[in-house]
């Protein structure tokens, strides 16, 4: 799997962000990386999905769990869909928020 430069930059950002700054919003990631419109959030989410595939393939926690929507404080719908598709989250939607919180904790712990 070839990693794009944007995905590498997102990984570095999430691995090195101060724990006190996490989670970051999609907008904060875009701004930290100096992305300019159009499609800034779409580019961030595309890079996060690539990170999820890499992390799943390597058996690592999803670093993408450290990025959330400012609206509700959890990742967007696409995160949950891909987490299910990668067999990391349950199919039952009522159990997905708990799975997310566990994944967030695992991603934080993996940075230490």
C-alpha positions, 0 to 999 in steps of 0.5 A: 500500500502506497501512502500519500504525502497528505496521509503521512502528514496526518499520521505525523500530526496525530502521533505528535499532537499534545495529548491535551489537544486531543481529540482534534476536529477535522477543521483543526487538522485541515488548518494545522496542515495548511490545507486550502479550499476547496474540499479541505475536509474531504481531503482530511477524511480521505487521508484518515480513511487511508490511515484506518486501512493501514492501521487495520492491516498492521493491527494498530489502533485507529489513529483516525479515532483522534479526529472528531466532528466539532458538532457531536464530538465523535468521528463522522459516519464514514469512520464508523462505516469503515471501522465496520467494513474493516471488522474492527467495530460491531455491526450493531449501531447501538454498540458503536459509540462504546467501540469508538471510545475504546478505540480512542483510548487505544489510539491514545495509549499507542502514542505513549 
